[in-house]
Amino acid sequence: MFSHLSERLNKVIKNLTGQGRLTEANIKDTLRDIRIALLEADVALPVAKHFIEHIEEKAVGKEVMESLKPGQVLIKLVHDELVAMMGEKNEILELRAQAPAVILMAGLQGSGKTTTVAKLARHLKETQKKSVLVTSADIYRPAAIEQLATLAKTIGVEYFPSSTTDDPVAIAKNAIQAAKNKVIDVVIIDTAGRLHIDDVMMDEIKRINAAINPVETLFVVDSMTGQDAANTAKAFHDALPLTGVILTKADGDARGGAALSIRQITGKPIKFIGMGEKVDALEPFHPDRIASRILGMGDVLTLVEEAERNLDREKAEKLVKKIKKGKSFDLEDFRDQIKQIHNMGGMMGIMSKLPGMNQLPDKVKGQFNDKKLTEIEAIINSMRPIERRYPERIKNSHKRRISTGSGTSIQAVNQLLKQFTLMQKMMKKMSKQGGMMKLMRGMRGKFPFGGGMPPGMPF
């Protein structure tokens, strides 16, 4: 997300480097380029205009501090204005109500609403230790009802059954009563979506909203619809007392116009952002962190939080102890590391949150290939347990079985084994010579990601 906008903004700011101060002359050209970058990112015209006016007010005549360059001053101004545009801070869900706290989900068909119900339920269960019940009031799509039932089972939350013959208002009321009976903390109600906004749809969701009086009414919108996302959000806001927005499919949107426009147009905060199809791919929306990502500063805080949630600390400690004792790092250990990377959103998910990644050449970015990791995991899974523990015992006669079982080639198996042997030797050598930091530095370039990790990047 934001890759095109990020690239354009960084190019514009770079052009200011070397100038002694921001003047009306150089700021005018720069702001014109920023305006074009925003419009190309599908930011609504009034929002882009407002943004530029605010930057110009603050930038013209601003003295450059001794330790800074004009580009750095502009980065600070643009960063602060992006944060202000998107809402200053993360707006948490308001769940301080007599149990159960009720969340009503609204949105058009195809926006990812049903999946988002499950993602939100999982988020509340995992991060806030809430008990959650979900139900579907979408009586027009049996598939949506079945999908939510399946997702509820997958993430381990309560599901209140419904059918296409039920009344949507009755479904919502009965689900809330069932939650009361079971002393459940939160109820999330999915509602029907349409391909476009219509009176029937709006009347129905208004009836549900009036009948249950939810503490949160969240609008779920596909970020890839760009400006239309902001306009649709406004239409729902005019009809319902929305309390916030959830942006979905943000991982597939290189522009980001919806995220930059919705808050300004509706006045309602973006509370979460969906960054993938998996049920754990939901992030709280932090305007300051998103602004940092856009400007190439990375988002290390989110990365650390994801590590805290997703990394298996016990396995990591066991691996460190194992290496310190001089035992070999085997393919079972390596497979565990790959799974940890997947849990963190894959290589690109991790790298996108590191500072300066958007300034790396595409050739270097291409080395962080999640498909390659998936291939490696498939090869390791096709090995027998003893082969994973003692890869040196794998003979040519075994490689055909492994390549066939993993759907790869013998060359791919050979490449993995060759690079893994180098990595294993390096770890053994470094663990004897003094500490894990030396070991990590020595590992650089030894990972089988095609061309290896670029110099200077972390383990």
C-alpha positions in Angstrom: 0.0 0.0 0.0 1.1 3.6 -0.7 4.1 2.4 -2.8 3.4 4.8 -5.7 2.7 7.7 -3.4 5.8 6.9 -1.3 8.0 6.7 -4.4 6.7 10.0 -5.7 7.0 11.9 -2.4 10.5 10.7 -1.8 11.5 11.8 -5.2 10.0 15.2 -4.7 11.7 15.7 -1.3 15.0 14.5 -2.7 14.9 17.3 -5.3 15.1 19.9 -2.4 18.3 18.5 -1.1 21.2 21.0 -1.1 19.1 24.2 -0.9 19.6 26.5 2.1 16.0 27.4 2.8 12.5 26.8 1.8 11.4 29.8 -0.3 8.2 30.6 -2.1 9.9 29.8 -5.4 11.1 26.3 -4.6 8.2 25.4 -2.4 5.7 26.2 -5.2 7.2 23.6 -7.6 7.5 21.1 -4.8 3.9 21.5 -3.7 2.7 21.1 -7.3 4.5 17.8 -7.5 3.1 16.7 -4.2 -0.4 17.6 -5.3 0.0 15.5 -8.5 1.3 12.6 -6.4 -1.8 12.8 -4.1 -4.2 12.9 -7.0 -2.4 10.0 -8.7 -2.9 8.1 -5.4 -6.6 8.7 -5.9 -6.9 11.1 -3.0 -10.1 13.1 -3.3 -9.5 16.6 -4.9 -10.8 18.7 -1.9 -8.6 16.6 0.5 -5.5 17.1 -1.7 -6.3 20.8 -2.0 -6.7 21.2 1.8 -3.4 19.2 2.4 -1.4 21.5 0.0 -2.8 24.7 1.5 -1.8 23.6 5.0 1.8 22.6 4.0 2.3 25.9 2.1 1.2 27.9 5.1 3.8 26.3 7.3 6.6 25.8 4.8 7.0 29.2 3.1 9.8 31.2 4.8 10.5 28.5 7.4 14.2 28.7 8.4 16.2 25.6 8.0 17.8 24.5 11.3 21.6 24.1 11.1 21.5 20.4 11.4 18.8 19.9 8.8 18.3 20.2 5.1 15.2 21.6 3.3 14.2 18.1 2.3 14.2 17.0 6.0 12.1 20.1 7.0 9.6 19.2 4.3 9.5 15.6 5.4 8.5 16.7 8.9 5.8 19.0 7.6 4.4 16.4 5.2 4.6 13.8 7.9 2.7 15.9 10.4 0.0 16.9 7.8 -0.5 13.2 6.8 -1.0 12.3 10.4 -3.5 15.2 10.9 -5.3 14.1 7.7 -5.7 10.5 8.8 -6.8 11.3 12.4 -3.8 12.1 14.7 -4.0 8.8 16.7 -5.3 5.3 16.8 -9.0 5.3 17.8 -9.7 2.2 19.9 -13.0 0.4 20.0 -15.4 1.7 22.7 -16.3 -1.5 24.5 -17.0 -0.1 27.9 -20.6 -1.0 28.1 -22.7 -3.5 30.0 -22.0 -6.9 28.5 -22.3 -7.8 25.8 -20.9 -4.8 23.9 -22.5 -4.9 20.4 -20.6 -4.2 17.2 -22.6 -3.7 14.0 -20.8 -4.2 10.7 -22.0 -2.4 7.5 -20.7 -2.2 4.0 -21.1 -3.1 0.3 -21.0 -6.7 -1.0 -17.5 -7.7 -1.9 -15.8 -5.4 0.6 -14.6 -8.3 2.7 -17.1 -7.6 5.4 -17.7 -11.2 6.5 -14.0 -12.0 6.7 -13.4 -8.8 8.6 -16.0 -9.9 11.2 -13.9 -13.0 11.8 -10.6 -11.0 11.8 -12.0 -8.5 14.4 -13.4 -11.3 16.6 -9.9 -13.0 16.5 -8.2 -9.6 17.3 -10.5 -9.0 20.3 -10.0 -12.6 21.5 -6.2 -12.6 21.1 -5.2 -9.1 22.1 -7.9 -8.1 24.6 -8.9 -11.6 25.9 -12.5 -11.0 25.2 -15.1 -13.7 24.7 -16.8 -13.1 21.4 -20.0 -14.3 19.6 -20.6 -13.6 15.9 -23.7 -13.9 13.8 -24.8 -13.2 10.2 -27.9 -11.1 9.5 -27.2 -11.5 5.7 -30.3 -13.5 4.8 -29.8 -13.0 1.1 -26.5 -14.9 0.8 -26.5 -18.4 2.3 -22.8 -18.6 1.4 -22.1 -15.7 3.7 -23.9 -17.4 6.6 -21.9 -20.6 6.0 -18.6 -18.7 5.6 -19.0 -17.0 9.0 -19.9 -20.3 10.7 -16.8 -21.9 9.3 -14.6 -18.9 10.2 -16.0 -18.8 13.8 -15.0 -22.4 14.2 -11.6 -21.8 12.8 -10.8 -18.9 15.2 -12.5 -20.5 18.2 -15.3 -18.0 19.0 -19.1 -18.6 19.6 -21.4 -18.6 16.6 -25.1 -17.9 16.7 -26.8 -19.7 13.8 -29.2 -18.0 11.3 -30.9 -18.8 8.1 -32.3 -17.1 5.0 -35.9 -17.4 6.4 -35.2 -15.4 9.5 -35.8 -11.7 10.0 -32.5 -9.7 10.2 -33.7 -7.7 13.3 -34.7 -10.9 15.1 -31.4 -12.5 14.3 -29.5 -9.6 15.9 -31.8 -9.5 19.0 -31.6 -13.3 19.5 -27.8 -13.3 19.1 -27.5 -10.6 21.8 -29.8 -12.5 24.1 -27.8 -15.7 23.6 -24.6 -13.8 24.4 -26.2 -12.5 27.6 -27.2 -16.0 28.6 -23.6 -17.3 28.1 -22.0 -14.1 29.7 -20.1 -13.3 26.5 -18.2 -9.9 26.3 -18.7 -8.9 22.7 -21.3 -9.6 19.9 -20.3 -8.8 16.3 -23.2 -8.7 13.8 -22.6 -9.1 10.1 -25.2 -7.5 7.8 -26.2 -7.8 4.2 -24.3 -5.9 1.5 -25.4 -4.9 -1.9 -23.4 -4.2 -5.1 -24.4 -0.6 -4.7 -26.1 1.6 -2.2 -29.9 1.3 -2.4 -33.0 2.3 -0.2 -33.9 -1.3 0.7 -30.4 -2.0 2.1 -30.2 1.3 4.0 -33.7 0.8 5.5 -32.9 -2.7 6.7 -29.6 -1.7 8.4 -31.3 1.3 9.9 -33.9 -1.0 11.5 -31.2 -3.3 12.9 -29.3 -0.4 14.3 -32.3 1.1 15.9 -33.4 -2.2 17.4 -30.0 -3.1 19.0 -28.3 0.3 19.7 -24.7 -0.9 19.1 -21.8 0.7 20.9 -19.8 0.5 17.6 -21.2 0.8 14.1 -18.3 0.1 11.8 -18.2 0.7 8.0 -16.1 -1.9 6.1 -14.8 -0.6 2.8 -12.5 -2.0 0.1 -9.5 0.4 -0.1 -8.9 -0.6 -3.7 -12.0 1.4 -4.8 -10.1 4.6 -4.1 -12.1 7.8 -4.0 -15.3 5.8 -4.4 -14.5 4.3 -0.9 -14.6 7.7 0.7 -17.8 8.6 -1.1 -19.5 5.3 -0.2 -18.4 5.9 3.4 -20.0 9.3 3.4 -23.3 7.8 2.1 -23.3 5.3 5.0 -22.3 8.0 7.4 -25.3 10.1 6.4 -27.7 7.2 7.0 -26.1 5.6 10.1 -24.4 6.8 13.3 -21.1 5.4 12.2 -18.4 5.3 14.8 -15.5 4.2 12.6 -14.2 2.6 9.4 -12.3 -0.6 8.6 -10.2 -0.5 5.4 -9.8 -3.9 3.7 -7.5 -5.2 1.0 -4.9 -2.5 1.8 -2.2 -5.0 0.9 -3.4 -4.9 -2.7 -3.7 -1.1 -3.0 -0.6 0.6 -4.2 -2.2 4.0 -4.1 -3.8 4.6 -0.7 -6.2 7.3 -1.6 -9.0 5.8 0.4 -7.0 5.9 3.6 -6.0 9.5 3.1 -9.5 10.7 2.1 -12.0 8.9 4.4 -11.3 10.7 7.6 -11.5 14.1 6.0 -14.7 13.4 4.1 -16.7 11.5 6.8 -15.1 12.9 10.0 -15.0 9.3 11.3 -11.7 7.5 12.3 -10.2 4.5 10.5 -9.9 2.1 13.4 -8.4 -1.0 11.6 -6.8 -1.8 8.3 -6.8 -5.2 6.6 -3.5 -6.3 5.2 -4.2 -9.7 3.7 -6.7 -12.5 3.4 -5.7 -14.5 6.5 -7.7 -14.1 9.7 -4.7 -12.6 11.5 -4.2 -9.9 8.9 -5.9 -7.0 10.7 -3.9 -4.1 12.2 -5.1 -1.2 14.4 -4.8 1.9 12.2 -2.1 4.3 13.6 -2.0 7.5 11.5 1.6 8.3 12.6 2.9 4.9 11.7 1.2 4.9 8.3 2.6 8.4 7.6 6.1 7.0 8.5 5.6 4.1 6.0 4.6 6.5 3.3 7.7 8.6 3.8 10.0 5.6 3.9 10.7 5.9 7.6 9.4 2.4 8.3 7.1 1.2 11.0 9.3 -0.5 13.6 6.7 -0.2 16.4 4.1 -2.3 14.5 6.9 -4.8 13.6 7.8 -5.2 17.3 4.2 -5.6 18.3 3.7 -8.3 15.6 6.8 -10.0 16.8 5.5 -10.0 20.4 2.2 -11.5 19.3 3.3 -14.0 16.7 6.8 -15.2 17.4 7.2 -18.4 19.5 9.5 -17.2 22.3 9.9 -20.7 23.7 11.1 -22.1 20.4 13.5 -19.1 19.9 15.0 -19.7 23.3 15.5 -23.4 22.6 17.2 -22.6 19.4 19.6 -20.2 21.0 20.5 -22.7 23.7 20.9 -25.4 21.2 23.4 -23.4 19.1 25.3 -22.3 22.3 25.8 -25.9 23.2 27.4 -26.5 19.9 24.6 -28.6 18.5 23.9 -28.4 14.7 21.2 -26.1 13.3 19.1 -28.5 11.2 16.4 -28.3 8.6 13.7 -28.7 11.2 15.0 -25.5 12.9 15.1 -23.8 9.6 11.5 -24.7 8.8 10.5 -23.3 12.2 12.2 -20.0 11.2 10.3 -19.9 7.9 7.0 -20.5 9.8 7.9 -17.6 12.1 8.4 -15.4 9.1 5.0 -16.4 7.7 3.4 -15.6 11.0 4.9 -12.1 10.8 3.3 -11.5 7.4 6.0 -12.9 5.2 9.3 -11.4 4.1 7.7 -8.5 2.3 5.4 -7.8 5.2 8.5 -7.6 7.5 10.7 -5.6 5.1 8.0 -3.1 4.2 8.0 -1.9 7.9 11.8 -1.3 7.9 13.2 2.2 7.3 14.5 2.9 3.8 13.0 -0.2 2.1 11.1 1.9 -0.5 14.5 3.4 -1.6 16.0 0.0 -2.4 16.2 -0.9 -6.1 13.4 -3.3 -7.3 16.1 -5.9 -8.0 17.1 -5.9 -4.4 13.5 -6.0 -3.2 12.9 -9.0 -5.4 15.3 -11.0 -3.3 12.8 -10.9 -0.4 10.6 -13.5 -2.1 7.8 -15.2 -0.2 7.3 -17.6 -3.0 10.9 -18.8 -2.6 10.3 -19.3 1.1 7.1 -21.3 0.4 9.2 -23.5 -2.1 11.9 -24.1 0.6 9.2 -25.1 3.1 7.7 -27.5 0.6 11.1 -29.1 0.0 11.8 -29.5 3.7 8.3 -30.9 4.3 8.9 -33.6 1.6 11.9 -34.9 3.4 11.8 -37.7 6.0 12.4 -36.6 9.6 15.9 -38.2 9.7 16.8 -36.3 6.5 15.7 -33.0 8.1 17.9 -33.7 11.1 20.9 -35.0 9.1 20.7 -33.3 5.6 24.2 -34.5 4.8 22.7 -38.0 4.5 20.5 -37.0 1.6 21.8 -38.8 -1.5 21.1 -38.3 -5.2 18.6 -41.2 -5.1 16.6 -39.3 -2.4 16.5 -36.0 -4.2 14.2 -37.1 -7.0 11.6 -38.2 -4.3 12.0 -34.9 -2.5 11.6 -32.8 -5.6 8.6 -34.8 -6.8 6.9 -34.6 -3.4 7.5 -30.8 -3.2 6.6 -30.0 -6.8 10.0 -28.5 -7.4 13.2 -29.6 -9.3 16.3 -31.5 -8.3 18.2 -28.3 -9.0 16.1 -26.5 -6.4 16.8 -29.2 -3.8 20.5 -29.1 -4.6 20.5 -25.3 -4.2 18.8 -25.4 -0.8 21.1 -28.1 0.5 24.2 -26.3 -0.8 23.3 -23.0 0.8 22.0 -24.6 4.0 25.3 -26.4 4.4 27.2 -23.0 4.2 24.7 -21.5 6.7 25.1 -24.5 9.1 28.9 -24.3 9.0 28.9 -20.6 9.6 26.6 -20.9 12.6 28.8 -23.6 14.1 31.9 -21.6 13.5 30.5 -18.4 14.9 28.9 -20.0 17.9 32.4 -21.1 19.0 34.1 -17.7 18.3 32.1 -15.5 20.6 28.5 -14.6 20.7 25.3 -14.5 18.7 25.9 -11.0 17.3 29.0 -12.2 15.4 26.9 -15.2 14.3 24.2 -13.0 12.9 26.6 -10.8 11.0 28.3 -13.9 9.6 25.0 -15.3 8.5 24.4 -12.3 6.2 24.2 -13.4 2.6 23.9 -17.1 3.5 20.1 -17.4 3.4 18.6 -19.2 0.4 16.4 -16.3 -0.9 17.8 -16.4 -4.4 20.6 -13.8 -4.3 20.8 -13.7 -0.5 20.2 -10.8 1.9 21.6 -7.5 0.7 24.5 -6.1 2.7 23.6 -4.1 5.8 20.2 -5.7 6.3 19.4 -7.4 9.6 19.2 -11.2 10.2 
